[in-house]
């Protein structure tokens, strides 16, 4: 009888704990990241700092559970970065915005997410007193796994580990591509029906 009672209590707690991921639930949240990098060169035993790059990335997003455990949604990714060379008189500032649709599937509190992005940006470069501005289109995609750590019944902190590729196209022949692993922490609120 104790085993049957414990199984019943566990089953009820499982339904209550994972009720956030049911059909009709709306999720609202996003993530923020900041990067501070120093570029250095090494010659023999001498290390020289040649520049600094600072960037910030903000991604507010919303989604809707079409069925239990499956949410579709979109976000707006906003990115800003600035690079300054300490050796040359060089400063580069870049700002971009893109739409980032996603699909996310939950298994208990773990989830897998796939997304892509499409947008545009602008870079302003100043070298030795003269400046130029260029615009670019951007595309990207990512896949990630994460975990919804519930702070309260409908509020979660969500660490994610994934792989993504991000490209900036300046002309029909020139494209910069950055790809690799990423780690980010997001925040979600799950609003029931």
N, CA and C atoms as a LAMMPS dump frame, in Angstrom:
ITEM: TIMESTEP
0
ITEM: NUMBER OF ATOMS
579
ITEM: BOX BOUNDS ff ff ff
-5.0000000000000000e+02 5.0000000000000000e+02
-5.0000000000000000e+02 5.0000000000000000e+02
-5.0000000000000000e+02 5.0000000000000000e+02
ITEM: ATOMS id mol type element x y z
1 1 1 N 0.821 -1.194 0
2 1 2 C 0 0 0
3 1 3 C 0.869 1.263 0
4 2 1 N 1.991 1.245 0.755
5 2 2 C 2.883 2.401 0.78
6 2 3 C 3.437 2.694 -0.605
7 3 1 N 3.786 1.648 -1.347
8 3 2 C 4.333 1.832 -2.69
9 3 3 C 3.289 2.448 -3.606
10 4 1 N 2.049 1.994 -3.509
11 4 2 C 0.97 2.54 -4.335
12 4 3 C 0.713 4.006 -3.985
13 5 1 N 0.72 4.363 -2.71
14 5 2 C 0.524 5.754 -2.278
15 5 3 C 1.671 6.635 -2.755
16 6 1 N 2.902 6.165 -2.622
17 6 2 C 4.061 6.939 -3.07
18 6 3 C 4.015 7.145 -4.584
19 7 1 N 3.627 6.105 -5.337
20 7 2 C 3.513 6.239 -6.798
21 7 3 C 2.45 7.25 -7.172
22 8 1 N 1.303 7.246 -6.476
23 8 2 C 0.217 8.189 -6.753
24 8 3 C 0.666 9.62 -6.469
25 9 1 N 1.332 9.848 -5.338
26 9 2 C 1.823 11.188 -4.988
27 9 3 C 2.858 11.657 -6.014
28 10 1 N 3.767 10.783 -6.428
29 10 2 C 4.773 11.135 -7.431
30 10 3 C 4.108 11.51 -8.764
31 11 1 N 3.09 10.752 -9.155
32 11 2 C 2.396 11.043 -10.425
33 11 3 C 1.699 12.399 -10.369
34 12 1 N 1.043 12.713 -9.26
35 12 2 C 0.363 14.01 -9.106
36 12 3 C 1.387 15.142 -9.124
37 13 1 N 2.511 14.977 -8.41
38 13 2 C 3.54 16.016 -8.379
39 13 3 C 4.147 16.227 -9.77
40 14 1 N 4.291 15.149 -10.545
41 14 2 C 4.84 15.286 -11.889
42 14 3 C 3.921 16.109 -12.769
43 15 1 N 2.626 15.881 -12.679
44 15 2 C 1.671 16.642 -13.491
45 15 3 C 1.687 18.108 -13.08
46 16 1 N 1.707 18.383 -11.765
47 16 2 C 1.739 19.768 -11.292
48 16 3 C 3.047 20.443 -11.681
49 17 1 N 4.17 19.749 -11.531
50 17 2 C 5.471 20.341 -11.809
51 17 3 C 5.652 20.705 -13.272
52 18 1 N 5.105 19.923 -14.17
53 18 2 C 5.344 20.157 -15.583
54 18 3 C 4.129 20.756 -16.284
55 19 1 N 3.174 21.316 -15.532
56 19 2 C 1.994 21.936 -16.106
57 19 3 C 2.306 23.192 -16.893
58 20 1 N 3.516 23.73 -16.767
59 20 2 C 3.902 24.942 -17.482
60 20 3 C 4.008 24.687 -18.973
61 21 1 N 4.206 23.447 -19.387
62 21 2 C 4.504 23.13 -20.78
63 21 3 C 3.309 22.497 -21.489
64 22 1 N 2.094 22.893 -21.139
65 22 2 C 0.895 22.309 -21.723
66 22 3 C 0.316 23.189 -22.822
67 23 1 N -0.489 22.562 -23.672
68 23 2 C -1.121 23.248 -24.805
69 23 3 C -1.856 24.499 -24.331
70 24 1 N -1.638 25.606 -25.04
71 24 2 C -2.309 26.86 -24.717
72 24 3 C -1.511 27.791 -23.819
73 25 1 N -0.414 27.306 -23.251
74 25 2 C 0.423 28.146 -22.396
75 25 3 C 1.236 29.115 -23.259
76 26 1 N 1.415 30.322 -22.774
77 26 2 C 2.236 31.329 -23.447
78 26 3 C 3.512 31.506 -22.641
79 27 1 N 4.638 31.541 -23.324
80 27 2 C 5.913 31.79 -22.644
81 27 3 C 6.46 33.138 -23.1
82 28 1 N 6.923 33.926 -22.134
83 28 2 C 7.47 35.253 -22.412
84 28 3 C 8.775 35.374 -21.641
85 29 1 N 9.814 35.861 -22.293
86 29 2 C 11.096 36.006 -21.607
87 29 3 C 12.181 36.421 -22.562
88 30 1 N 13.362 35.873 -22.347
89 30 2 C 14.482 36.192 -23.227
90 30 3 C 15.803 35.99 -22.531
91 31 1 N 16.844 36.51 -23.18
92 31 2 C 18.184 36.383 -22.617
93 31 3 C 18.99 37.634 -22.94
94 32 1 N 20.069 37.805 -22.19
95 32 2 C 20.989 38.923 -22.376
96 32 3 C 22.391 38.382 -22.208
97 33 1 N 23.311 38.861 -23.049
98 33 2 C 24.706 38.469 -22.865
99 33 3 C 25.604 39.658 -23.154
100 34 1 N 26.766 39.651 -22.545
101 34 2 C 27.761 40.695 -22.764
102 34 3 C 29.126 40.023 -22.889
103 35 1 N 29.957 40.566 -23.77
104 35 2 C 31.292 40.026 -24.005
105 35 3 C 32.305 41.157 -23.918
106 36 1 N 33.395 40.908 -23.226
107 36 2 C 34.483 41.874 -23.101
108 36 3 C 35.771 41.134 -23.463
109 37 1 N 36.382 41.515 -24.581
110 37 2 C 37.564 40.81 -25.066
111 37 3 C 38.736 41.762 -25.221
112 38 1 N 39.917 41.242 -24.993
113 38 2 C 41.155 41.986 -25.245
114 38 3 C 41.929 41.23 -26.315
115 39 1 N 42.352 41.955 -27.355
116 39 2 C 43.192 41.356 -28.391
117 39 3 C 44.653 41.608 -28.007
118 40 1 N 45.452 40.548 -28.076
119 40 2 C 46.861 40.652 -27.673
120 40 3 C 47.754 39.974 -28.697
121 41 1 N 48.987 40.45 -28.773
122 41 2 C 50.012 39.783 -29.578
123 41 3 C 51.182 39.442 -28.66
124 42 1 N 51.88 38.355 -29.006
125 42 2 C 53.023 37.941 -28.206
126 42 3 C 54.223 37.784 -29.125
127 43 1 N 55.295 38.445 -28.761
128 43 2 C 56.544 38.351 -29.502
129 43 3 C 57.639 38.039 -28.497
130 44 1 N 58.141 36.806 -28.547
131 44 2 C 59.119 36.377 -27.539
132 44 3 C 58.435 36.301 -26.186
133 45 1 N 58.941 37.029 -25.203
134 45 2 C 58.326 37.074 -23.879
135 45 3 C 57.472 38.318 -23.663
136 46 1 N 57.346 39.144 -24.706
137 46 2 C 56.598 40.394 -24.58
138 46 3 C 55.171 40.229 -25.096
139 47 1 N 54.193 40.548 -24.248
140 47 2 C 52.776 40.51 -24.629
141 47 3 C 52.277 41.943 -24.716
142 48 1 N 51.679 42.287 -25.861
143 48 2 C 51.178 43.637 -26.083
144 48 3 C 49.685 43.581 -26.364
145 49 1 N 48.909 44.408 -25.653
146 49 2 C 47.478 44.515 -25.926
147 49 3 C 47.29 45.421 -27.128
148 50 1 N 46.62 44.883 -28.164
149 50 2 C 46.446 45.63 -29.415
150 50 3 C 45.054 46.228 -29.567
151 51 1 N 44.108 45.794 -28.751
152 51 2 C 42.765 46.341 -28.87
153 51 3 C 41.79 45.709 -27.904
154 52 1 N 40.587 46.248 -27.903
155 52 2 C 39.509 45.76 -27.041
156 52 3 C 38.221 45.697 -27.847
157 53 1 N 37.413 44.673 -27.596
158 53 2 C 36.094 44.561 -28.2
159 53 3 C 35.087 44.313 -27.09
160 54 1 N 34.043 45.123 -27.041
161 54 2 C 32.941 44.961 -26.101
162 54 3 C 31.662 44.786 -26.912
163 55 1 N 30.828 43.831 -26.505
164 55 2 C 29.569 43.632 -27.215
165 55 3 C 28.469 43.24 -26.251
166 56 1 N 27.237 43.553 -26.639
167 56 2 C 26.054 43.197 -25.86
168 56 3 C 25.01 42.633 -26.815
169 57 1 N 24.29 41.643 -26.344
170 57 2 C 23.303 40.949 -27.158
171 57 3 C 22.045 40.767 -26.309
172 58 1 N 20.895 41.221 -26.805
173 58 2 C 19.639 41.092 -26.073
174 58 3 C 18.616 40.404 -26.977
175 59 1 N 17.897 39.411 -26.434
176 59 2 C 16.929 38.649 -27.21
177 59 3 C 15.631 38.466 -26.434
178 60 1 N 14.693 39.439 -26.495
179 60 2 C 13.37 39.203 -25.928
180 60 3 C 12.601 38.263 -26.856
181 61 1 N 11.802 37.359 -26.276
182 61 2 C 11.068 36.406 -27.104
183 61 3 C 9.755 35.999 -26.463
184 62 1 N 8.861 35.466 -27.291
185 62 2 C 7.575 34.954 -26.823
186 62 3 C 7.234 33.716 -27.639
187 63 1 N 6.53 32.79 -27.009
188 63 2 C 6.146 31.563 -27.695
189 63 3 C 4.799 31.071 -27.227
190 64 1 N 4.257 30.135 -27.982
191 64 2 C 2.943 29.566 -27.684
192 64 3 C 3.032 28.052 -27.817
193 65 1 N 2.491 27.32 -26.836
194 65 2 C 2.504 25.859 -26.867
195 65 3 C 1.349 25.368 -27.738
196 66 1 N 1.66 24.898 -28.942
197 66 2 C 0.655 24.377 -29.866
198 66 3 C 0.094 23.052 -29.371
199 67 1 N 0.919 22.31 -28.672
200 67 2 C 0.53 21.053 -28.035
201 67 3 C 1.395 20.89 -26.792
202 68 1 N 1.078 19.92 -25.973
203 68 2 C 1.888 19.701 -24.776
204 68 3 C 3.355 19.525 -25.169
205 69 1 N 4.221 20.268 -24.491
206 69 2 C 5.682 20.19 -24.631
207 69 3 C 6.256 20.811 -25.898
208 70 1 N 5.462 21.296 -26.851
209 70 2 C 5.981 21.88 -28.087
210 70 3 C 5.545 23.338 -28.207
211 71 1 N 6.535 24.235 -28.194
212 71 2 C 6.267 25.669 -28.322
213 71 3 C 6.908 26.207 -29.591
214 72 1 N 6.191 27.085 -30.27
215 72 2 C 6.715 27.831 -31.406
216 72 3 C 6.65 29.3 -31.049
217 73 1 N 7.636 30.055 -31.49
218 73 2 C 7.638 31.472 -31.157
219 73 3 C 8.674 32.225 -31.95
220 74 1 N 8.905 33.453 -31.537
221 74 2 C 9.888 34.301 -32.207
222 74 3 C 10.446 35.306 -31.211
223 75 1 N 11.618 35.795 -31.533
224 75 2 C 12.248 36.836 -30.741
225 75 3 C 12.821 37.893 -31.654
226 76 1 N 13.27 38.973 -31.062
227 76 2 C 13.958 40.027 -31.793
228 76 3 C 15.334 40.161 -31.167
229 77 1 N 16.36 39.784 -31.931
230 77 2 C 17.724 39.847 -31.405
231 77 3 C 18.34 41.19 -31.756
232 78 1 N 18.841 41.874 -30.74
233 78 2 C 19.499 43.165 -30.923
234 78 3 C 20.937 43.03 -30.439
235 79 1 N 21.875 43.408 -31.289
236 79 2 C 23.294 43.232 -30.986
237 79 3 C 24.03 44.543 -31.219
238 80 1 N 24.952 44.863 -30.317
239 80 2 C 25.778 46.061 -30.45
240 80 3 C 27.198 45.7 -30.046
241 81 1 N 28.186 46.154 -30.837
242 81 2 C 29.58 45.884 -30.48
243 81 3 C 30.457 47.068 -30.877
244 82 1 N 31.581 47.192 -30.176
245 82 2 C 32.536 48.258 -30.447
246 82 3 C 33.936 47.694 -30.3
247 83 1 N 34.775 47.937 -31.308
248 83 2 C 36.165 47.502 -31.298
249 83 3 C 37.054 48.727 -31.383
250 84 1 N 38.061 48.779 -30.511
251 84 2 C 38.999 49.903 -30.514
252 84 3 C 40.413 49.351 -30.481
253 85 1 N 41.219 49.813 -31.439
254 85 2 C 42.618 49.403 -31.511
255 85 3 C 43.463 50.365 -30.688
256 86 1 N 44.382 49.821 -29.885
257 86 2 C 45.264 50.675 -29.092
258 86 3 C 46.555 50.999 -29.836
259 87 1 N 46.859 50.258 -30.897
260 87 2 C 48.07 50.509 -31.678
261 87 3 C 47.78 51.489 -32.809
262 88 1 N 46.717 51.261 -33.55
263 88 2 C 46.334 52.158 -34.633
264 88 3 C 45.218 53.056 -34.145
265 89 1 N 44.945 54.099 -34.885
266 89 2 C 43.814 54.955 -34.577
267 89 3 C 42.602 54.373 -35.295
268 90 1 N 42.018 53.312 -34.697
269 90 2 C 40.956 52.55 -35.351
270 90 3 C 39.828 52.288 -34.358
271 91 1 N 38.585 52.633 -34.749
272 91 2 C 37.394 52.336 -33.95
273 91 3 C 36.322 51.819 -34.897
274 92 1 N 35.67 50.734 -34.521
275 92 2 C 34.583 50.177 -35.313
276 92 3 C 33.39 49.923 -34.402
277 93 1 N 32.221 50.436 -34.792
278 93 2 C 30.982 50.223 -34.043
279 93 3 C 29.974 49.539 -34.943
280 94 1 N 29.276 48.557 -34.416
281 94 2 C 28.301 47.81 -35.203
282 94 3 C 27.025 47.626 -34.409
283 95 1 N 25.875 47.826 -35.061
284 95 2 C 24.557 47.605 -34.464
285 95 3 C 23.712 46.806 -35.441
286 96 1 N 22.963 45.83 -34.929
287 96 2 C 22.113 45.023 -35.801
288 96 3 C 20.842 44.608 -35.075
289 97 1 N 19.84 44.254 -35.88
290 97 2 C 18.581 43.727 -35.358
291 97 3 C 18.107 42.628 -36.297
292 98 1 N 17.565 41.569 -35.743
293 98 2 C 17.061 40.473 -36.574
294 98 3 C 15.88 39.793 -35.893
295 99 1 N 15.044 39.184 -36.712
296 99 2 C 13.921 38.383 -36.237
297 99 3 C 14.437 36.957 -36.088
298 100 1 N 14.074 36.299 -34.984
299 100 2 C 14.609 34.963 -34.698
300 100 3 C 13.489 33.994 -34.303
301 101 1 N 12.801 33.374 -35.295
302 101 2 C 11.794 32.355 -34.982
303 101 3 C 12.439 31.107 -34.383
304 102 1 N 11.696 30.401 -33.523
305 102 2 C 12.245 29.195 -32.901
306 102 3 C 11.166 28.147 -32.689
307 103 1 N 11.614 26.901 -32.529
308 103 2 C 10.769 25.778 -32.106
309 103 3 C 11.477 25.14 -30.921
310 104 1 N 10.692 24.829 -29.884
311 104 2 C 11.277 24.269 -28.665
312 104 3 C 10.432 23.102 -28.198
313 105 1 N 11.093 21.981 -27.877
314 105 2 C 10.393 20.809 -27.368
315 105 3 C 10.931 20.449 -25.99
316 106 1 N 10.023 20.233 -25.028
317 106 2 C 10.379 19.904 -23.644
318 106 3 C 10.199 18.421 -23.378
319 107 1 N 11.125 17.864 -22.628
320 107 2 C 10.973 16.555 -22.028
321 107 3 C 11.191 16.769 -20.537
322 108 1 N 10.11 16.707 -19.785
323 108 2 C 10.1 17.117 -18.393
324 108 3 C 10.598 18.563 -18.344
325 109 1 N 11.705 18.856 -17.691
326 109 2 C 12.195 20.249 -17.664
327 109 3 C 13.344 20.493 -18.639
328 110 1 N 13.838 19.454 -19.295
329 110 2 C 14.867 19.612 -20.313
330 110 3 C 14.209 20.01 -21.629
331 111 1 N 14.921 20.768 -22.468
332 111 2 C 14.363 21.126 -23.763
333 111 3 C 15.439 21.175 -24.834
334 112 1 N 15 20.997 -26.058
335 112 2 C 15.83 21.184 -27.233
336 112 3 C 15.221 22.302 -28.047
337 113 1 N 16.049 23.149 -28.622
338 113 2 C 15.535 24.297 -29.372
339 113 3 C 16.322 24.488 -30.658
340 114 1 N 15.612 24.775 -31.726
341 114 2 C 16.226 25.136 -32.993
342 114 3 C 15.699 26.496 -33.407
343 115 1 N 16.564 27.345 -33.955
344 115 2 C 16.113 28.666 -34.385
345 115 3 C 16.954 29.154 -35.555
346 116 1 N 16.433 30.142 -36.246
347 116 2 C 17.207 30.825 -37.274
348 116 3 C 16.94 32.309 -37.147
349 117 1 N 17.738 33.113 -37.793
350 117 2 C 17.543 34.554 -37.71
351 117 3 C 17.798 35.204 -39.058
352 118 1 N 17.128 36.31 -39.265
353 118 2 C 17.231 37.065 -40.5
354 118 3 C 17.095 38.537 -40.149
355 119 1 N 18.066 39.359 -40.575
356 119 2 C 18.007 40.774 -40.23
357 119 3 C 19.028 41.594 -40.983
358 120 1 N 19.348 42.756 -40.435
359 120 2 C 20.323 43.651 -41.063
360 120 3 C 21.05 44.44 -39.987
361 121 1 N 22.151 45.06 -40.402
362 121 2 C 22.944 45.836 -39.461
363 121 3 C 23.746 46.911 -40.17
364 122 1 N 24.44 47.686 -39.352
365 122 2 C 25.242 48.802 -39.87
366 122 3 C 26.541 48.875 -39.087
367 123 1 N 27.641 49.107 -39.785
368 123 2 C 28.95 49.251 -39.162
369 123 3 C 29.529 50.606 -39.526
370 124 1 N 30.048 51.31 -38.519
371 124 2 C 30.736 52.577 -38.744
372 124 3 C 32.187 52.374 -38.334
373 125 1 N 33.108 52.711 -39.246
374 125 2 C 34.533 52.531 -39.004
375 125 3 C 35.239 53.871 -39.105
376 126 1 N 36.095 54.169 -38.115
377 126 2 C 36.91 55.38 -38.131
378 126 3 C 38.378 54.979 -38.089
379 127 1 N 39.124 55.406 -39.116
380 127 2 C 40.559 55.119 -39.2
381 127 3 C 41.295 56.433 -39.437
382 128 1 N 42.146 56.801 -38.51
383 128 2 C 42.993 58.004 -38.624
384 128 3 C 42.204 59.246 -39.028
385 129 1 N 41.066 59.46 -38.391
386 129 2 C 40.29 60.677 -38.627
387 129 3 C 39.254 60.595 -39.733
388 130 1 N 39.295 59.606 -40.624
389 130 2 C 38.266 59.483 -41.659
390 130 3 C 37.331 58.326 -41.295
391 131 1 N 36.061 58.471 -41.656
392 131 2 C 35.087 57.457 -41.281
393 131 3 C 34.322 56.955 -42.499
394 132 1 N 33.831 55.736 -42.394
395 132 2 C 32.998 55.138 -43.434
396 132 3 C 31.919 54.305 -42.762
397 133 1 N 30.805 54.168 -43.462
398 133 2 C 29.682 53.391 -42.948
399 133 3 C 29.294 52.34 -43.979
400 134 1 N 29.016 51.142 -43.516
401 134 2 C 28.557 50.082 -44.416
402 134 3 C 27.371 49.36 -43.773
403 135 1 N 26.502 48.857 -44.606
404 135 2 C 25.364 48.074 -44.123
405 135 3 C 25.554 46.633 -44.549
406 136 1 N 24.879 45.738 -43.856
407 136 2 C 25.007 44.319 -44.176
408 136 3 C 23.711 43.596 -43.84
409 137 1 N 23.489 42.496 -44.525
410 137 2 C 22.413 41.586 -44.185
411 137 3 C 22.978 40.491 -43.315
412 138 1 N 22.141 39.937 -42.444
413 138 2 C 22.652 38.853 -41.612
414 138 3 C 21.684 37.695 -41.563
415 139 1 N 22.258 36.525 -41.486
416 139 2 C 21.505 35.285 -41.353
417 139 3 C 22.218 34.428 -40.318
418 140 1 N 21.481 33.53 -39.718
419 140 2 C 22.092 32.647 -38.743
420 140 3 C 21.154 31.532 -38.347
421 141 1 N 21.69 30.565 -37.671
422 141 2 C 20.908 29.456 -37.144
423 141 3 C 21.596 28.934 -35.885
424 142 1 N 20.834 28.243 -35.063
425 142 2 C 21.421 27.633 -33.869
426 142 3 C 20.569 26.459 -33.412
427 143 1 N 21.207 25.535 -32.726
428 143 2 C 20.537 24.437 -32.036
429 143 3 C 21.095 24.415 -30.612
430 144 1 N 20.221 24.131 -29.653
431 144 2 C 20.654 24.18 -28.254
432 144 3 C 19.851 23.197 -27.421
433 145 1 N 20.428 22.814 -26.295
434 145 2 C 19.726 22.06 -25.26
435 145 3 C 19.759 22.903 -23.994
436 146 1 N 18.722 22.77 -23.195
437 146 2 C 18.654 23.578 -21.985
438 146 3 C 17.827 22.905 -20.911
439 147 1 N 17.685 23.614 -19.819
440 147 2 C 16.947 23.118 -18.663
441 147 3 C 16.158 24.27 -18.059
442 148 1 N 14.88 24.044 -17.782
443 148 2 C 14.031 25.052 -17.146
444 148 3 C 14.084 24.843 -15.637
445 149 1 N 14.895 25.628 -14.962
446 149 2 C 15.013 25.567 -13.503
447 149 3 C 13.956 26.498 -12.925
448 150 1 N 12.908 25.908 -12.329
449 150 2 C 11.775 26.688 -11.846
450 150 3 C 12.096 27.376 -10.523
451 151 1 N 11.999 28.707 -10.531
452 151 2 C 12.146 29.48 -9.301
453 151 3 C 10.825 29.501 -8.54
454 152 1 N 9.754 29.622 -9.28
455 152 2 C 8.389 29.524 -8.778
456 152 3 C 7.642 28.676 -9.786
457 153 1 N 6.356 28.45 -9.586
458 153 2 C 5.621 27.549 -10.463
459 153 3 C 5.649 27.992 -11.927
460 154 1 N 5.637 29.294 -12.194
461 154 2 C 5.558 29.771 -13.577
462 154 3 C 6.744 30.646 -13.986
463 155 1 N 7.817 30.643 -13.219
464 155 2 C 8.996 31.462 -13.515
465 155 3 C 10.221 30.555 -13.529
466 156 1 N 11.011 30.644 -14.612
467 156 2 C 12.156 29.751 -14.735
468 156 3 C 13.403 30.496 -15.213
469 157 1 N 14.555 30.043 -14.726
470 157 2 C 15.855 30.44 -15.261
471 157 3 C 16.277 29.275 -16.152
472 158 1 N 16.757 29.599 -17.378
473 158 2 C 17.015 28.548 -18.342
474 158 3 C 18.434 28.628 -18.927
475 159 1 N 19.377 27.861 -18.374
476 159 2 C 20.7 27.784 -18.997
477 159 3 C 20.608 26.954 -20.285
478 160 1 N 21.383 27.374 -21.294
479 160 2 C 21.403 26.677 -22.581
480 160 3 C 22.842 26.483 -23.056
481 161 1 N 23.093 25.356 -23.679
482 161 2 C 24.36 25.073 -24.327
483 161 3 C 24.043 24.7 -25.765
484 162 1 N 24.731 25.324 -26.72
485 162 2 C 24.395 25.044 -28.104
486 162 3 C 25.504 25.353 -29.072
487 163 1 N 25.159 25.216 -30.341
488 163 2 C 26.07 25.505 -31.441
489 163 3 C 25.319 26.378 -32.433
490 164 1 N 25.987 27.404 -32.948
491 164 2 C 25.336 28.286 -33.905
492 164 3 C 26.295 28.83 -34.935
493 165 1 N 25.72 29.354 -36.003
494 165 2 C 26.482 29.99 -37.068
495 165 3 C 25.796 31.302 -37.414
496 166 1 N 26.596 32.35 -37.585
497 166 2 C 26.089 33.706 -37.767
498 166 3 C 26.88 34.35 -38.898
499 167 1 N 26.199 34.825 -39.941
500 167 2 C 26.893 35.399 -41.088
501 167 3 C 26.467 36.817 -41.39
502 168 1 N 27.426 37.65 -41.774
503 168 2 C 27.174 39.035 -42.188
504 168 3 C 27.571 39.162 -43.648
505 169 1 N 26.601 39.51 -44.503
506 169 2 C 26.87 39.657 -45.935
507 169 3 C 26.932 41.128 -46.291
508 170 1 N 28.134 41.59 -46.7
509 170 2 C 28.348 42.99 -47.057
510 170 3 C 28.087 43.255 -48.54
511 171 1 N 28.278 42.254 -49.38
512 171 2 C 28.012 42.377 -50.816
513 171 3 C 27.698 40.978 -51.328
514 172 1 N 27.476 40.872 -52.635
515 172 2 C 27.145 39.555 -53.181
516 172 3 C 28.333 38.591 -53.12
517 173 1 N 29.539 39.111 -52.928
518 173 2 C 30.719 38.234 -52.896
519 173 3 C 31.404 38.16 -51.538
520 174 1 N 31.106 39.086 -50.62
521 174 2 C 31.809 39.112 -49.327
522 174 3 C 30.86 38.763 -48.183
523 175 1 N 31.263 37.776 -47.383
524 175 2 C 30.456 37.372 -46.23
525 175 3 C 31.386 36.93 -45.105
526 176 1 N 31.163 37.475 -43.896
527 176 2 C 31.889 37.041 -42.701
528 176 3 C 31.023 36.018 -41.989
529 177 1 N 31.612 34.895 -41.597
530 177 2 C 30.864 33.846 -40.906
531 177 3 C 31.565 33.535 -39.589
532 178 1 N 30.8 33.547 -38.502
533 178 2 C 31.281 33.141 -37.179
534 178 3 C 30.438 31.961 -36.731
535 179 1 N 31.071 30.907 -36.265
536 179 2 C 30.323 29.755 -35.781
537 179 3 C 31.065 29.125 -34.614
538 180 1 N 30.304 28.448 -33.761
539 180 2 C 30.915 27.781 -32.621
540 180 3 C 29.931 27.522 -31.501
541 181 1 N 30.443 27.034 -30.405
542 181 2 C 29.638 26.725 -29.227
543 181 3 C 29.271 27.995 -28.471
544 182 1 N 28.132 27.962 -27.789
545 182 2 C 27.748 29.081 -26.935
546 182 3 C 27.071 28.563 -25.673
547 183 1 N 27.115 29.368 -24.649
548 183 2 C 26.404 29.125 -23.398
549 183 3 C 25.685 30.408 -23.046
550 184 1 N 24.398 30.31 -22.759
551 184 2 C 23.668 31.488 -22.323
552 184 3 C 22.628 31.114 -21.292
553 185 1 N 22.203 32.108 -20.546
554 185 2 C 21.176 31.911 -19.527
555 185 3 C 19.996 32.801 -19.869
556 186 1 N 18.827 32.199 -19.943
557 186 2 C 17.609 32.933 -20.252
558 186 3 C 16.671 32.954 -19.053
559 187 1 N 15.59 33.678 -19.204
560 187 2 C 14.578 33.839 -18.167
561 187 3 C 13.227 33.713 -18.855
562 188 1 N 12.311 32.887 -18.323
563 188 2 C 10.995 32.697 -18.93
564 188 3 C 9.901 32.797 -17.876
565 189 1 N 8.778 33.312 -18.311
566 189 2 C 7.547 33.293 -17.514
567 189 3 C 6.539 32.507 -18.329
568 190 1 N 5.88 31.526 -17.697
569 190 2 C 4.886 30.695 -18.363
570 190 3 C 3.507 31.123 -17.889
571 191 1 N 2.7 31.626 -18.825
572 191 2 C 1.369 32.126 -18.519
573 191 3 C 0.344 31.076 -18.95
574 192 1 N -0.436 30.568 -17.983
575 192 2 C -1.415 29.528 -18.271
576 192 3 C -2.628 30.055 -18.995
577 193 1 N -3.473 29.122 -19.423
578 193 2 C -4.695 29.477 -20.151
579 193 3 C -5.649 30.256 -19.269
